[in-house]
């Protein structure tokens, strides 16, 4: 996808888990995606005729046939990390369905006070955090991991003063909202809409 091509220019990893059935020999890929492409999920956009920014930041786990061996071997790693029985996989599938129904928002950045990461204000909710959640779930279902294998993950971090709550969408953009703040926010997010139209993001 265009997102993966762009990420490759920055040496950024996309995380996924592959499964191979010992019974059938078939391969499957499980990955957690931003449903409206990475940069649309990262930044709200200003849409003509809409009095508030529109943020398409939904994410979901996607499970599909096959593994793109060439892509993963050239742009990351393709290595066996463990094994799981069919019954254990079925338990994991139940966890996956529940995770997909509750972990619905994509959050690109970890926001922390400084590079020490002693104080983290916002945790990312992305492909990497999904894979780490899935590893924990697989372990609890009985998966046996090869602990000698090292896997790579990418986290994007922003460093900030403590965030300040500005209000709900209704408190800012509603009929009795903060019109001055609403105008400032629309002006700010319009920048990303213009960049998106130029095809940069």
PyMOL commands that set and color helices and strands:
alter all, ss='L'
color gray80, all
select helices_A, chain A and resi 2-9+38-42+69-75+86-102+127-141+169-173+179-197
alter helices_A, ss='H'
color red, helices_A
select strands_A, chain A and resi 17-20+27-34+59-65+82-83+109-112+120-122+144-145+156-159
alter strands_A, ss='S'
color yellow, strands_A
deselect
rebuild
show_as cartoon
